Structures are given as C-alpha cells and as structure tokens.
C-alpha cells in the first residue's frame, strides 16, 4: 500500500445514503404516513432486496444478529448470498443512522457519545429546512469520514477477515465495510444456523459487531444444536 495513489483507492458506494432531495422526499413521506417506527430503538433491522437476508444492528451500527431465511437458496443462491449480507448490513446501518440522528432530542449532550453522531432537531423543534440541513450536515460528515480513506498519508490498508467456517470474507478499510465475499462451494452445503454463526463470528472479528452477549443468540443456539452440529463460538 506504500505506493498507493488516489486512483488506486475505491470508496464504498454511498448512493444508499441518499442526497438531500431524496432525504426530503423520504422524510415528508414518512411524516405524511405517520410512521410509528420512526422513534429511536435499541435495535434496527435491515434486509436485502430479496428479503431473505436480514441484519440487526444496535444504535451505533454494530451488528447484533444475522438472519438468513431458508428461502435464500431460491431467492439468491450461493453466488449472490454474500451480496445479500452486504445489502442487509447497509440497509440496517442506514436505518439506524437516519433514525438516531433525526429523532433523538432529549439526550443531546450524550448523543455523540452514545451513537457517534451529533443530534439533529426534530422537524417540530425547528423549521423543516433547518432540520434537513442538519441531516445533510451529518450525511456530509459520513462522506468526509469515508473520503479520508483516500488520503495517501497515512495509508489505510484494506483488511481481510475470513469467517471461521470459511463461508464469508469481509473486506474492511478504516473501520468501514467495503465488501462481503462468499465461498459459493461451501455455502451450497451450509445450514442457515451454521451460516448465521459464521457470519456473526466474522463481523465480530472485523470489529463490526457487539461481543457475543445475551439470550437472543443463546436461545436459538439451544434449538439449532438439537438437530445440527453447528459452528459454536
């Protein structure tokens, strides 16, 4: 990476974050619809386009769970599953970022510490253009963080993390997920429970997930282990 130039560095596709006009349209649509799920939550779920892969993250965007439905073999197949995992992760992080930034107003002093992003006033607390400008500003901050990856000094090498079962490989640069690659041959013979464990393990290894915790994973482990010899970490 010592001779790397700006032309050699590819940033992740940021189109999923939306431009200001898209943000305005989405916000207005949600306000008109009276969306009840706009409030901050302890977990946020995102899904890939097929709906067969779901990723759950906490308010900081750290992975809590990876859910792969049995229909993935028909909807995605082994060659496209890794892309589904990446798409679901992006969707979950996007949702967490948008809701946390747009709705937390009663904990301004601790928002930066809690979520890593500055607070944004609710539309009712400030005029809509001011609210949208604040959202756009934090959007720009996220883009700036990614753009810093392109700075040649200091260089930020891309890191590769392979799951214990060899099913998935994450490529991470500067703490940001760049891509997810899959072992198609291994995936064709993998049970969804083993895949879930392998995915969670590699997200943890990459520093993109919470440490193993709580009953959410352990309860499902008990059920799956009754029938299958799954990977256990």
FIMAR-199444 format. One record per residue (C-alpha): residue number from 1; x, y, z; residue in three letters. Coordinates in Angstrom, 3 decimals. Example, Ala and Ser with C-alpha at 12.3 -4.5 7.8 and 13.67 -1.06 7.14 Angstrom:
BEGIN
ATOM  marvo        c1        c2        c3  zamar
ATOM      1    12.300    -4.500     7.800    ALA
ATOM      2    13.670    -1.060     7.140    SER
//
This chain:
BEGIN
ATOM  marvo        c1        c2        c3  zamar
ATOM      1     0.000     0.000     0.000    UNK
ATOM      2     3.065     2.312     0.232    UNK
ATOM      3     2.836     3.319    -3.435    UNK
ATOM      4    -0.930     3.634    -3.478    UNK
ATOM      5    -2.384     6.629    -5.272    UNK
ATOM      6    -5.840     8.152    -5.127    UNK
ATOM      7    -6.676     6.406    -8.399    UNK
ATOM      8    -5.986     3.052    -6.782    UNK
ATOM      9    -8.473     3.573    -3.963    UNK
ATOM     10   -12.147     2.773    -4.427    UNK
ATOM     11   -14.595     4.101    -1.863    UNK
ATOM     12   -17.758     2.188    -0.983    UNK
ATOM     13   -20.877     3.099    -2.939    UNK
ATOM     14   -22.599     5.841    -0.931    UNK
ATOM     15   -25.729     6.059    -3.048    UNK
ATOM     16   -27.672     4.270    -0.315    UNK
ATOM     17   -27.184     7.291     1.970    UNK
ATOM     18   -29.315     9.480    -0.311    UNK
ATOM     19   -28.896    13.049    -1.490    UNK
ATOM     20   -30.653    15.989     0.241    UNK
ATOM     21   -33.615    15.888    -2.146    UNK
ATOM     22   -34.062    12.164    -1.553    UNK
ATOM     23   -33.852    12.717     2.197    UNK
ATOM     24   -36.502    15.418     1.943    UNK
ATOM     25   -38.853    13.197    -0.045    UNK
ATOM     26   -38.386    10.270     2.326    UNK
ATOM     27   -38.892    12.418     5.414    UNK
ATOM     28   -42.026    14.059     4.037    UNK
ATOM     29   -43.442    10.686     3.004    UNK
ATOM     30   -42.813     9.238     6.462    UNK
ATOM     31   -44.357    12.259     8.148    UNK
ATOM     32   -47.441    12.027     5.934    UNK
ATOM     33   -47.762     8.345     6.649    UNK
ATOM     34   -47.392     8.900    10.385    UNK
ATOM     35   -44.760     6.182    10.607    UNK
ATOM     36   -44.860     4.762    14.152    UNK
ATOM     37   -41.453     3.141    13.801    UNK
ATOM     38   -39.541     6.407    13.440    UNK
ATOM     39   -38.690     6.575    17.115    UNK
ATOM     40   -35.284     5.506    18.404    UNK
ATOM     41   -34.972     1.841    19.316    UNK
ATOM     42   -32.433    -0.495    20.845    UNK
ATOM     43   -32.116    -2.444    17.586    UNK
ATOM     44   -32.649    -1.754    13.892    UNK
ATOM     45   -33.228    -4.329    11.181    UNK
ATOM     46   -32.330    -4.131     7.516    UNK
ATOM     47   -32.940    -6.612     4.717    UNK
ATOM     48   -31.511    -7.233     1.288    UNK
ATOM     49   -33.684    -6.722    -1.793    UNK
ATOM     50   -34.865   -10.333    -1.780    UNK
ATOM     51   -35.886   -10.189     1.878    UNK
ATOM     52   -34.125   -13.475     2.555    UNK
ATOM     53   -31.198   -11.960     4.490    UNK
ATOM     54   -31.660    -9.669     7.475    UNK
ATOM     55   -29.097    -7.920     9.636    UNK
ATOM     56   -29.874    -6.389    13.026    UNK
ATOM     57   -27.691    -3.596    14.416    UNK
ATOM     58   -27.634    -1.531    17.589    UNK
ATOM     59   -27.905     2.294    17.605    UNK
ATOM     60   -24.167     2.550    16.898    UNK
ATOM     61   -24.498     0.373    13.807    UNK
ATOM     62   -22.815    -2.653    15.365    UNK
ATOM     63   -24.168    -5.997    14.230    UNK
ATOM     64   -26.317    -7.801    16.776    UNK
ATOM     65   -27.686   -10.587    14.621    UNK
ATOM     66   -27.615   -12.006    11.101    UNK
ATOM     67   -30.721   -13.857     9.938    UNK
ATOM     68   -30.747   -15.951     6.790    UNK
ATOM     69   -34.113   -17.426     5.847    UNK
ATOM     70   -34.289   -20.884     4.245    UNK
ATOM     71   -35.647   -19.336     1.039    UNK
ATOM     72   -32.221   -17.799     0.345    UNK
ATOM     73   -31.303   -20.787    -1.800    UNK
ATOM     74   -34.131   -19.925    -4.205    UNK
ATOM     75   -34.000   -16.134    -3.903    UNK
ATOM     76   -30.228   -15.629    -4.016    UNK
ATOM     77   -28.302   -18.830    -4.412    UNK
ATOM     78   -24.751   -19.421    -3.247    UNK
ATOM     79   -23.238   -16.977    -5.729    UNK
ATOM     80   -25.294   -13.999    -4.524    UNK
ATOM     81   -25.658   -14.629    -0.801    UNK
ATOM     82   -22.617   -12.548     0.167    UNK
ATOM     83   -24.101    -9.594    -1.701    UNK
ATOM     84   -27.317   -10.131     0.229    UNK
ATOM     85   -25.445    -9.973     3.529    UNK
ATOM     86   -23.744    -6.749     2.467    UNK
ATOM     87   -27.029    -5.215     1.280    UNK
ATOM     88   -28.819    -6.106     4.515    UNK
ATOM     89   -25.952    -4.674     6.577    UNK
ATOM     90   -26.003    -1.397     4.650    UNK
ATOM     91   -29.800    -1.157     4.988    UNK
ATOM     92   -29.650    -1.734     8.747    UNK
ATOM     93   -26.866     0.802     9.317    UNK
ATOM     94   -28.647     3.344     7.137    UNK
ATOM     95   -31.837     2.940     9.147    UNK
ATOM     96   -30.012     3.232    12.458    UNK
ATOM     97   -28.131     6.339    11.362    UNK
ATOM     98   -31.189     8.071     9.940    UNK
ATOM     99   -33.481     7.436    12.897    UNK
ATOM    100   -30.900     8.056    15.605    UNK
ATOM    101   -29.827    11.356    14.065    UNK
ATOM    102   -33.320    12.549    13.241    UNK
ATOM    103   -35.245    11.731    16.394    UNK
ATOM    104   -33.013    11.979    19.444    UNK
ATOM    105   -33.589    15.372    21.041    UNK
ATOM    106   -33.802    14.651    24.760    UNK
ATOM    107   -30.216    13.434    25.119    UNK
ATOM    108   -28.244    15.974    23.110    UNK
ATOM    109   -25.270    16.064    25.428    UNK
ATOM    110   -24.759    12.302    25.237    UNK
ATOM    111   -25.803    11.628    21.634    UNK
ATOM    112   -22.276    11.900    20.295    UNK
ATOM    113   -21.028     9.508    22.947    UNK
ATOM    114   -23.957     7.114    22.510    UNK
ATOM    115   -24.175     6.895    18.721    UNK
ATOM    116   -21.095     8.613    17.346    UNK
ATOM    117   -23.233    11.191    15.528    UNK
ATOM    118   -24.362    14.692    16.604    UNK
ATOM    119   -28.011    15.212    17.465    UNK
ATOM    120   -30.437    16.547    14.897    UNK
ATOM    121   -33.550    18.513    15.936    UNK
ATOM    122   -36.976    17.118    15.216    UNK
ATOM    123   -38.936    18.835    12.443    UNK
ATOM    124   -41.302    20.228    15.088    UNK
ATOM    125   -38.482    21.737    17.072    UNK
ATOM    126   -37.011    23.617    14.141    UNK
ATOM    127   -38.291    24.503    10.688    UNK
ATOM    128   -38.026    21.730     8.143    UNK
ATOM    129   -35.210    23.318     6.154    UNK
ATOM    130   -33.115    23.650     9.328    UNK
ATOM    131   -33.777    20.015    10.207    UNK
ATOM    132   -32.919    18.885     6.682    UNK
ATOM    133   -29.731    20.961     6.730    UNK
ATOM    134   -28.668    19.253     9.970    UNK
ATOM    135   -29.312    15.831     8.450    UNK
ATOM    136   -27.381    16.829     5.336    UNK
ATOM    137   -24.510    18.051     7.514    UNK
ATOM    138   -24.190    14.706     9.285    UNK
ATOM    139   -24.531    12.976     5.919    UNK
ATOM    140   -21.618    15.107     4.709    UNK
ATOM    141   -19.677    14.159     7.831    UNK
ATOM    142   -20.134    10.483     6.997    UNK
ATOM    143   -18.966    11.104     3.440    UNK
ATOM    144   -15.966    13.031     4.755    UNK
ATOM    145   -15.011    10.154     7.014    UNK
ATOM    146   -15.043     7.798     4.044    UNK
ATOM    147   -13.232    10.321     1.863    UNK
ATOM    148   -10.416    10.425     4.403    UNK
ATOM    149    -9.763     6.803     3.481    UNK
ATOM    150    -8.480     8.106     0.152    UNK
ATOM    151    -5.812    10.265     1.743    UNK
ATOM    152    -2.413     8.784     0.907    UNK
ATOM    153    -0.940     9.867     4.249    UNK
ATOM    154    -1.300     7.979     6.430    UNK
ATOM    155    -2.220     4.980     4.264    UNK
ATOM    156    -5.073     2.827     5.428    UNK
ATOM    157    -4.656    -0.725     4.238    UNK
ATOM    158    -7.639    -2.857     3.432    UNK
ATOM    159    -8.031    -5.681     5.939    UNK
ATOM    160    -9.492    -9.077     5.168    UNK
ATOM    161   -11.400   -11.126     7.719    UNK
ATOM    162   -12.404   -14.681     6.907    UNK
ATOM    163   -15.102   -16.422     8.913    UNK
ATOM    164   -14.104   -19.467    10.991    UNK
ATOM    165   -16.061   -21.774     8.694    UNK
ATOM    166   -14.619   -20.159     5.583    UNK
ATOM    167   -18.055   -19.200     4.271    UNK
ATOM    168   -17.730   -15.407     4.222    UNK
ATOM    169   -14.888   -12.925     3.858    UNK
ATOM    170   -15.235    -9.280     4.898    UNK
ATOM    171   -13.034    -6.565     3.463    UNK
ATOM    172   -12.724    -3.569     5.777    UNK
ATOM    173   -10.856    -0.292     5.372    UNK
ATOM    174   -10.606     2.198     8.190    UNK
ATOM    175   -13.388     0.530    10.138    UNK
ATOM    176   -15.819     0.627     7.194    UNK
ATOM    177   -17.135    -2.469     5.474    UNK
ATOM    178   -16.057    -2.366     1.832    UNK
ATOM    179   -17.395    -5.693     0.596    UNK
ATOM    180   -18.530    -9.183     1.523    UNK
ATOM    181   -17.373   -12.175    -0.463    UNK
ATOM    182   -18.723   -15.700    -0.231    UNK
ATOM    183   -17.378   -19.201    -0.667    UNK
ATOM    184   -20.030   -20.439    -3.077    UNK
ATOM    185   -18.952   -24.072    -2.867    UNK
ATOM    186   -19.140   -24.083     0.915    UNK
ATOM    187   -22.389   -22.119     1.036    UNK
ATOM    188   -24.211   -24.656    -1.136    UNK
ATOM    189   -23.883   -27.218     1.641    UNK
ATOM    190   -24.416   -24.935     4.629    UNK
ATOM    191   -27.347   -24.892     7.018    UNK
ATOM    192   -28.805   -21.469     7.849    UNK
ATOM    193   -27.932   -21.824    11.537    UNK
ATOM    194   -24.288   -22.591    10.785    UNK
ATOM    195   -24.250   -19.695     8.328    UNK
ATOM    196   -25.645   -17.352    10.971    UNK
ATOM    197   -22.948   -18.326    13.455    UNK
ATOM    198   -20.212   -17.978    10.857    UNK
ATOM    199   -21.475   -14.552     9.788    UNK
ATOM    200   -21.691   -13.267    13.359    UNK
ATOM    201   -18.209   -14.564    14.102    UNK
ATOM    202   -16.615   -12.766    11.168    UNK
ATOM    203   -18.450    -9.492    11.893    UNK
ATOM    204   -17.088    -9.685    15.441    UNK
ATOM    205   -13.588   -10.454    14.216    UNK
ATOM    206   -13.756    -7.367    11.989    UNK
ATOM    207   -14.855    -5.174    14.911    UNK
ATOM    208   -18.240    -4.500    13.315    UNK
ATOM    209   -20.396    -6.363    15.837    UNK
ATOM    210   -21.152    -6.433    19.513    UNK
ATOM    211   -19.348    -9.134    21.505    UNK
ATOM    212   -21.339   -12.316    21.996    UNK
ATOM    213   -23.994   -11.475    24.538    UNK
ATOM    214   -27.460   -12.040    25.864    UNK
ATOM    215   -30.086   -14.690    25.345    UNK
ATOM    216   -31.037   -13.764    21.780    UNK
ATOM    217   -28.281   -15.869    20.287    UNK
ATOM    218   -28.019   -18.449    23.060    UNK
ATOM    219   -31.718   -19.358    22.977    UNK
ATOM    220   -31.574   -20.039    19.267    UNK
ATOM    221   -28.352   -21.988    19.765    UNK
ATOM    222   -30.176   -24.406    22.042    UNK
ATOM    223   -32.816   -25.079    19.401    UNK
ATOM    224   -30.433   -25.430    16.482    UNK
ATOM    225   -27.946   -27.632    18.299    UNK
ATOM    226   -30.619   -30.199    18.980    UNK
ATOM    227   -30.741   -31.024    15.285    UNK
ATOM    228   -27.442   -29.920    13.800    UNK
ATOM    229   -23.791   -29.749    14.644    UNK
ATOM    230   -23.438   -26.017    14.058    UNK
ATOM    231   -20.411   -23.808    14.487    UNK
ATOM    232   -20.288   -22.515    18.039    UNK
ATOM    233   -18.194   -19.533    19.066    UNK
//
